[in-house]
């Protein structure tokens, strides 16, 4: 695969998006009980068409309390807990280490609805339990009401149990959009059952690529410019038993996989992103963000997966800028380490706690000369590693070999993964 270059049309990343996810959290391992009770409603409809219509026209119908049998709480790697709903009431335990979605099922594991929080600039369709206060052991959603498949609670845990500022809530809502696609349509394969209850986890990620500035002359910190070359592609992850350790659900060949959606043409522009075929990537799309609407991934008619991606605000508002600084060895020639700060995309402010939203960072460098690490693609001379266990969670990285000549470097890419598994490549050109 070719590397994404700063001054040509955007093409696919060298690094892959892994199905597995290693969100870090100070609350990791703590259990929180989530409880609530439905008010009366009527007339649930269960087909995929009706679910999508209910999202677009939410007044279409409401849930019948007697039909709601199960509540399922699942996180971004496919791990989940389920509990019975008895007379409209439930209590279910969830591990407070990652964001979770909450969906409701009826008899035969049929999908009925999902929980959302609407009193924000954009709907938030998941709960960032990793941001729950250290003293929080229970979240009471209060009374649940439904309009169509959309379920809302009388109690809003944001700002009380969940520790996010108003600006952070807006950022979280933006990042949440792909995980929300699985929450809104958890019966992605359309067979009438919630996928997780069939031991399947199928979700989407977005990979963003953008140029942020350049190093020039003797400067070891880049000049940050207006973001350019922004484009994105979708990555499908499909595995059984949850994505951590799961095996591929579909034995697809490259030529058989078709991605469709608003603003996308049909097709796949690269081979499988992993040897076990759990990950598949779409073509790159040179627009600022995915358009709201229905997206499908199919293999020519045997299997069709359907997602609904919600409306997104301009991603430039919520993308994070990583501004690096290179440190040379005493010879003033070879590279010792690279450090960085996280800033808002307009370069106006330093982000004090970026790891609320970021799982980890990867360093990629292109250039000439002998590669320090095994190249992931043509022209690459260094990579800190793309597996979750290799992601950097500090603010600097010492190069694993100390003989990289600074004047041989032509591109530095700062890659990061957010808490939902979406990937972002922030690129800087280097001229000497």
C-alpha positions as CSV (number, residue, x, y, z in Angstrom):
1,X,0.0,0.0,0.0
2,X,1.1,3.5,-0.7
3,X,1.6,6.1,2.0
4,X,-0.6,9.2,2.3
5,X,1.5,12.1,1.2
6,X,0.8,15.7,2.1
7,X,0.8,17.3,-1.3
8,X,-1.1,14.8,-3.4
9,X,-4.6,13.3,-3.4
10,X,-5.4,11.5,-0.2
11,X,-5.0,7.7,-0.3
12,X,-5.1,5.0,2.3
13,X,-3.1,4.9,5.5
14,X,-0.1,2.6,5.9
15,X,-1.2,1.9,9.5
16,X,-4.2,-0.3,10.0
17,X,-7.2,0.1,12.2
18,X,-7.4,-2.8,14.6
19,X,-10.7,-4.3,15.8
20,X,-9.1,-4.6,19.2
21,X,-9.2,-1.7,21.5
22,X,-7.2,-0.8,24.6
23,X,-8.8,2.2,26.2
24,X,-7.0,3.5,29.3
25,X,-8.9,4.6,32.3
26,X,-8.4,5.3,36.0
27,X,-11.8,3.7,36.6
28,X,-10.8,0.5,34.8
29,X,-12.3,-2.6,36.4
30,X,-14.8,-0.8,38.6
31,X,-18.4,-1.9,38.2
32,X,-21.3,0.6,38.0
33,X,-25.0,-0.4,38.3
34,X,-27.2,1.2,35.6
35,X,-30.9,1.2,36.4
36,X,-34.1,2.7,35.1
37,X,-37.8,2.1,34.6
38,X,-40.0,2.6,31.5
39,X,-43.2,4.6,31.5
40,X,-46.1,3.1,29.5
41,X,-46.1,3.3,25.7
42,X,-47.4,1.3,22.8
43,X,-47.0,-0.2,19.4
44,X,-43.4,-1.3,18.9
45,X,-42.3,-2.0,15.3
46,X,-39.3,-4.2,14.7
47,X,-38.2,-4.1,11.0
48,X,-35.0,-2.5,9.9
49,X,-37.0,-0.2,7.7
50,X,-39.1,0.9,10.6
51,X,-36.1,1.4,12.8
52,X,-34.5,3.8,10.3
53,X,-37.8,5.6,9.7
54,X,-38.2,6.0,13.4
55,X,-34.8,7.6,13.6
56,X,-35.6,10.1,10.8
57,X,-39.3,10.6,11.9
58,X,-39.2,9.7,15.6
59,X,-42.9,10.3,16.1
60,X,-43.7,7.1,14.1
61,X,-44.3,4.9,17.1
62,X,-43.4,4.1,20.7
63,X,-42.3,1.1,22.7
64,X,-44.8,-1.1,24.5
65,X,-43.4,-1.7,28.0
66,X,-44.6,-5.3,28.0
67,X,-42.5,-6.0,24.9
68,X,-39.2,-4.9,26.5
69,X,-37.5,-8.1,27.8
70,X,-33.8,-7.4,28.0
71,X,-31.4,-4.5,28.5
72,X,-27.9,-4.9,26.9
73,X,-25.0,-2.6,27.9
74,X,-21.9,-3.0,25.6
75,X,-18.6,-1.3,25.2
76,X,-16.4,-0.4,22.3
77,X,-14.7,-3.7,22.1
78,X,-17.9,-5.8,22.1
79,X,-17.9,-6.9,25.7
80,X,-21.4,-6.7,27.1
81,X,-23.7,-7.3,30.1
82,X,-27.4,-8.2,29.8
83,X,-30.2,-8.2,32.3
84,X,-33.9,-8.9,32.3
85,X,-36.4,-6.1,32.2
86,X,-39.2,-6.9,34.7
87,X,-42.4,-4.9,34.7
88,X,-40.5,-2.2,32.8
89,X,-37.7,-1.9,35.4
90,X,-34.1,-3.0,35.2
91,X,-30.7,-2.9,36.8
92,X,-27.6,-4.0,34.9
93,X,-23.9,-3.9,35.9
94,X,-21.3,-2.5,33.6
95,X,-17.5,-2.2,33.8
96,X,-16.5,1.5,33.9
97,X,-13.5,1.3,31.7
98,X,-14.9,2.4,28.3
99,X,-17.8,4.1,26.7
100,X,-21.0,2.0,26.6
101,X,-24.1,1.8,24.5
102,X,-27.4,0.7,25.9
103,X,-30.0,-1.1,23.8
104,X,-33.2,-2.9,24.5
105,X,-34.5,-6.2,23.1
106,X,-37.8,-8.1,23.0
107,X,-38.7,-11.7,22.7
108,X,-36.4,-13.7,20.5
109,X,-33.6,-11.1,21.1
110,X,-35.3,-8.8,18.6
111,X,-34.1,-5.2,18.7
112,X,-36.5,-2.6,20.1
113,X,-34.6,0.6,20.9
114,X,-31.6,2.5,22.1
115,X,-30.8,5.1,24.8
116,X,-29.9,8.6,23.8
117,X,-29.3,11.9,25.6
118,X,-30.7,14.8,23.5
119,X,-30.1,17.9,25.6
120,X,-26.7,18.7,23.9
121,X,-25.7,20.4,20.7
122,X,-25.7,16.9,19.2
123,X,-27.3,13.8,20.5
124,X,-25.0,11.7,22.7
125,X,-25.8,8.0,22.1
126,X,-23.5,6.4,24.6
127,X,-22.3,6.8,28.2
128,X,-18.5,7.5,28.9
129,X,-18.4,5.4,32.0
130,X,-14.6,5.8,32.1
131,X,-15.3,9.4,33.1
132,X,-17.5,8.5,36.0
133,X,-16.5,10.0,39.4
134,X,-14.5,7.7,41.6
135,X,-17.3,7.6,44.1
136,X,-20.0,6.6,41.6
137,X,-21.2,3.1,42.0
138,X,-24.7,3.5,40.5
139,X,-26.3,5.6,37.7
140,X,-30.1,6.0,38.0
141,X,-31.5,6.9,34.6
142,X,-34.9,7.6,36.2
143,X,-38.0,7.2,34.1
144,X,-37.5,6.1,30.5
145,X,-39.8,7.3,27.7
146,X,-39.7,6.3,24.1
147,X,-40.5,7.9,20.8
148,X,-40.0,5.3,18.1
149,X,-36.8,3.3,18.8
150,X,-35.4,6.4,20.6
151,X,-35.4,6.0,24.4
152,X,-34.6,9.0,26.7
153,X,-34.2,9.2,30.4
154,X,-35.6,11.7,32.9
155,X,-32.2,11.9,34.7
156,X,-29.1,13.1,32.8
157,X,-25.9,11.7,34.3
158,X,-23.7,14.2,32.4
159,X,-22.4,16.9,34.7
160,X,-23.2,14.9,37.8
161,X,-22.0,11.3,37.6
162,X,-20.1,11.8,34.3
163,X,-17.2,14.3,34.6
164,X,-17.1,16.2,31.3
165,X,-17.2,20.0,30.7
166,X,-19.7,21.4,28.2
167,X,-17.0,21.7,25.5
168,X,-15.8,18.1,26.2
169,X,-19.4,16.9,25.9
170,X,-19.6,18.4,22.4
171,X,-16.3,16.8,21.5
172,X,-17.5,13.5,22.9
173,X,-20.8,13.7,20.8
174,X,-18.7,14.2,17.6
175,X,-16.4,11.3,18.3
176,X,-19.3,9.0,19.3
177,X,-20.8,9.0,15.8
178,X,-19.5,5.6,14.6
179,X,-20.1,3.8,17.8
180,X,-23.5,5.3,17.7
181,X,-24.0,3.6,14.3
182,X,-23.8,0.2,16.1
183,X,-26.0,1.4,18.9
184,X,-28.7,2.7,16.6
185,X,-28.7,-0.5,14.5
186,X,-27.3,-3.3,16.7
187,X,-28.9,-5.8,14.3
188,X,-26.5,-4.9,11.6
189,X,-26.9,-8.0,9.6
190,X,-30.7,-7.6,9.6
191,X,-31.6,-11.1,10.7
192,X,-34.0,-9.9,13.4
193,X,-31.8,-10.4,16.4
194,X,-29.4,-8.2,18.3
195,X,-25.9,-9.1,17.0
196,X,-24.2,-9.2,20.4
197,X,-26.7,-11.8,21.7
198,X,-25.7,-14.0,18.8
199,X,-22.0,-13.6,19.8
200,X,-21.2,-11.1,17.0
201,X,-19.7,-7.7,17.2
202,X,-19.8,-5.6,14.0
203,X,-18.9,-1.9,14.1
204,X,-17.5,0.9,12.0
205,X,-14.5,3.2,12.5
206,X,-13.5,6.4,10.6
207,X,-9.9,7.1,9.6
208,X,-9.2,10.8,9.0
209,X,-6.1,12.1,7.2
210,X,-5.0,15.7,7.1
211,X,-1.9,17.9,6.6
212,X,-1.2,20.3,9.5
213,X,2.0,22.2,8.6
214,X,5.7,21.8,7.9
215,X,9.2,21.8,9.3
216,X,11.6,24.0,7.3
217,X,15.3,25.0,7.5
218,X,16.8,24.4,10.9
219,X,13.5,24.4,12.9
220,X,12.8,21.4,15.0
221,X,9.2,22.4,15.6
222,X,6.8,22.7,12.6
223,X,5.0,25.8,11.6
224,X,1.3,25.0,11.9
225,X,-0.8,26.0,9.0
226,X,-4.5,25.7,8.2
227,X,-5.5,22.1,7.9
228,X,-5.5,20.9,4.3
229,X,-6.0,17.7,2.4
230,X,-8.7,16.5,4.8
231,X,-10.3,13.2,3.8
232,X,-11.6,10.1,5.4
233,X,-12.5,6.4,4.9
234,X,-14.6,3.9,6.7
235,X,-13.2,0.7,8.3
236,X,-15.4,-2.2,9.1
237,X,-14.6,-4.6,12.0
238,X,-16.5,-7.8,12.2
239,X,-15.7,-10.6,14.6
240,X,-17.3,-13.3,16.7
241,X,-17.1,-13.3,20.5
242,X,-16.3,-9.6,20.6
243,X,-13.4,-8.1,18.7
244,X,-10.8,-8.9,21.3
245,X,-9.6,-12.4,20.4
246,X,-12.5,-13.0,18.1
247,X,-12.3,-14.6,14.6
248,X,-13.5,-13.2,11.4
249,X,-17.2,-13.4,10.7
250,X,-17.1,-13.3,7.0
251,X,-14.8,-15.1,4.5
252,X,-14.8,-12.2,2.1
253,X,-12.4,-11.7,-0.9
254,X,-11.2,-8.2,-1.7
255,X,-13.2,-7.9,-5.0
256,X,-16.5,-8.9,-3.3
257,X,-16.7,-6.2,-0.7
258,X,-18.8,-3.1,-1.6
259,X,-19.2,0.0,0.6
260,X,-22.1,2.3,-0.2
261,X,-23.4,5.5,1.4
262,X,-24.2,9.2,0.9
263,X,-21.3,10.9,-1.0
264,X,-19.5,7.6,-1.6
265,X,-19.1,5.7,-4.9
266,X,-19.2,1.9,-4.7
267,X,-16.1,-0.1,-4.0
268,X,-13.0,-1.0,-2.0
269,X,-9.7,0.5,-2.9
270,X,-7.4,-1.9,-0.9
271,X,-7.1,-5.4,0.2
272,X,-8.0,-6.7,3.7
273,X,-6.4,-4.7,6.5
274,X,-5.5,-7.8,8.5
275,X,-4.6,-11.4,7.7
276,X,-7.8,-12.7,9.4
277,X,-10.0,-10.4,7.4
278,X,-11.7,-8.8,10.5
279,X,-10.9,-5.3,9.2
280,X,-12.0,-3.9,5.8
281,X,-11.5,-0.4,4.5
282,X,-13.5,1.7,2.1
283,X,-12.3,4.1,-0.6
284,X,-11.1,7.5,0.6
285,X,-13.6,10.3,0.4
286,X,-12.4,13.9,0.0
287,X,-15.1,15.7,2.1
288,X,-14.9,17.1,5.6
289,X,-16.9,14.3,7.3
290,X,-19.3,11.5,6.5
291,X,-22.8,12.6,5.5
292,X,-25.6,11.6,7.8
293,X,-27.5,8.6,6.4
294,X,-27.6,4.9,5.8
295,X,-24.4,3.1,4.9
296,X,-24.2,-0.5,3.7
297,X,-21.3,-3.0,3.3
298,X,-22.1,-6.1,1.3
299,X,-20.4,-9.0,-0.4
300,X,-22.4,-9.2,-3.5
301,X,-25.7,-10.2,-2.1
302,X,-25.0,-13.0,0.4
303,X,-24.5,-10.7,3.4
304,X,-25.5,-7.0,3.7
305,X,-24.6,-5.0,6.8
306,X,-26.5,-1.7,7.4
307,X,-25.4,1.2,9.6
308,X,-27.0,4.6,10.2
309,X,-24.3,7.3,10.8
310,X,-25.7,10.2,12.7
311,X,-25.3,13.9,11.9
312,X,-21.8,15.2,12.7
313,X,-20.7,18.8,13.3
314,X,-17.7,20.0,11.4
315,X,-14.9,17.6,12.4
316,X,-12.3,20.5,12.2
317,X,-13.9,21.9,15.3
318,X,-13.2,18.7,17.3
319,X,-10.1,17.1,15.7
320,X,-7.0,17.4,17.8
321,X,-3.8,18.9,16.6
322,X,-0.6,17.1,17.7
323,X,2.4,19.5,17.4
324,X,5.7,17.7,17.6
325,X,9.3,18.9,18.5
326,X,12.3,16.9,17.5
327,X,15.4,16.6,19.7
328,X,18.7,15.8,18.1
329,X,21.7,13.9,19.7
330,X,24.9,15.8,20.6
331,X,26.2,15.3,17.1
332,X,23.4,17.7,15.9
333,X,22.7,15.2,13.1
334,X,21.0,12.1,14.4
335,X,17.6,12.0,16.1
336,X,17.2,11.3,19.8
337,X,13.5,11.7,20.5
338,X,10.3,13.4,19.6
339,X,8.0,15.2,22.0
340,X,4.6,16.8,21.5
341,X,1.7,18.8,22.8
342,X,-2.0,18.5,22.0
343,X,-3.7,21.6,20.8
344,X,-7.1,22.6,19.6
345,X,-7.4,22.4,15.8
346,X,-7.2,26.2,15.4
347,X,-3.8,26.1,17.2
348,X,-5.1,28.5,19.8
349,X,-5.0,26.5,23.0
350,X,-3.1,23.5,24.6
351,X,-5.4,20.6,25.6
352,X,-4.6,19.9,29.2
353,X,-6.1,16.4,29.5
354,X,-6.1,14.9,26.0
355,X,-6.2,11.3,27.2
356,X,-9.9,11.7,28.1
357,X,-10.4,11.2,24.4
358,X,-7.3,9.6,23.1
359,X,-6.2,6.0,23.6
360,X,-2.7,6.4,22.2
361,X,-0.3,7.8,19.7
362,X,1.9,6.4,16.9
363,X,4.9,8.0,15.2
364,X,5.5,7.4,11.5
365,X,8.4,8.9,9.4
366,X,9.1,8.8,5.7
367,X,12.4,9.6,4.2
368,X,15.6,8.1,2.7
369,X,18.3,5.9,4.0
370,X,18.1,2.6,5.9
371,X,14.8,2.0,7.8
372,X,15.1,1.8,11.5
373,X,12.0,-0.4,11.9
374,X,10.3,-2.8,9.5
375,X,8.6,-0.5,7.0
376,X,4.8,-0.7,6.8
377,X,4.8,0.9,3.4
378,X,7.1,2.3,0.7
379,X,9.4,5.1,1.8
380,X,8.8,4.6,5.6
381,X,12.0,4.7,7.7
382,X,10.4,4.6,11.2
383,X,7.2,3.5,12.9
384,X,6.7,3.2,16.7
385,X,4.1,0.5,16.1
386,X,0.4,0.3,15.4
387,X,-0.7,-2.5,17.7
388,X,-2.7,-1.3,20.7
389,X,0.0,-2.6,23.0
390,X,2.5,-0.3,21.2
391,X,0.5,2.9,21.4
392,X,2.2,5.7,23.2
393,X,0.4,7.2,26.2
394,X,3.0,9.8,27.2
395,X,4.1,13.1,25.7
396,X,7.4,12.0,24.2
397,X,9.0,9.0,22.4
398,X,12.7,8.1,22.3
399,X,13.6,6.5,19.0
400,X,14.5,2.8,19.3
401,X,17.6,3.4,17.2
402,X,19.7,6.5,17.5
403,X,21.2,6.6,13.9
404,X,18.3,8.2,12.0
405,X,19.7,11.2,10.2
406,X,17.4,14.2,10.6
407,X,18.1,15.6,7.1
408,X,16.9,12.3,5.6
409,X,13.4,12.7,7.0
410,X,10.8,14.1,4.6
411,X,7.5,13.5,6.4
412,X,6.5,13.1,10.1
413,X,3.0,11.7,10.8
414,X,1.5,11.9,14.2
415,X,-1.2,9.2,14.3
416,X,-3.7,8.9,17.2
417,X,-6.7,6.7,18.1
418,X,-9.7,8.1,19.9
419,X,-11.6,6.2,22.7
420,X,-14.0,4.8,20.1
421,X,-11.2,3.3,17.9
422,X,-11.4,6.0,15.1
423,X,-7.9,6.9,13.7
424,X,-6.5,10.3,12.8
425,X,-3.3,11.0,10.9
426,X,-1.9,14.5,11.4
427,X,0.9,15.0,8.9
428,X,3.9,17.4,8.6
429,X,6.2,17.8,5.6
430,X,9.9,18.3,6.3
431,X,12.3,20.4,4.1
432,X,15.9,21.1,5.0
